[in-house]
Amino acid sequence: MKKGIHSTEFWLNLIGVLGGVVVASLGGSQWAAVAGAILSAVCGASYTAGRSVVKSRETLLKAAVASTQRSPGVEADIKKPSAD
């Protein structure tokens, strides 16, 4: 998995956040300031939520793979049935 800063998702989100800041600061009206702030907040929150989902799925997948792998020596602990 790529680091966040190397993903297209990160850069598109950054453009959205910066666009919101520009609209809020250069908009000239109170509504532009509110819309810019909302745009920045939504972009930041959606990126954070999306990244959290991806990281949690990756962690769960790694845990599932690790639990299915046998450690060395497990076979030695298993007793074979006797032919009695």
MOQUIHU-V150180 format. One record per residue. RES is the residue in one small letter. D_LAST is the distance of its C-alpha to the last C-alpha in whole Angstrom. Layout:
RES&D_LAST  RES&D_LAST
This chain:
m&53  k&57  k&59  g&61  i&64  h&63  s&63  t&65  e&64  f&66  w&69  l&70  n&69  l&71  i&74  g&74  v&74  l&77  g&79  g&78  v&80  v&83  v&83  a&84  s&86  l&88  g&88  g&91  s&91  q&89  w&86  a&86  a&84  v&82  a&81  g&80  a&78  i&76  l&75  s&74  a&72  v&70  c&70  g&68  a&66  s&65  y&64  t&62  a&60  g&59  r&58  s&56  v&54  v&54  k&52  s&50  r&48  e&48  t&46  l&44  l&43  k&42  a&40  a&38  v&38  a&37  s&34  t&32  q&32  r&29  s&30  p&29  g&26  v&24  e&21  a&21  d&20  i&18  k&14  k&12  p&9  s&6  a&4  d&0
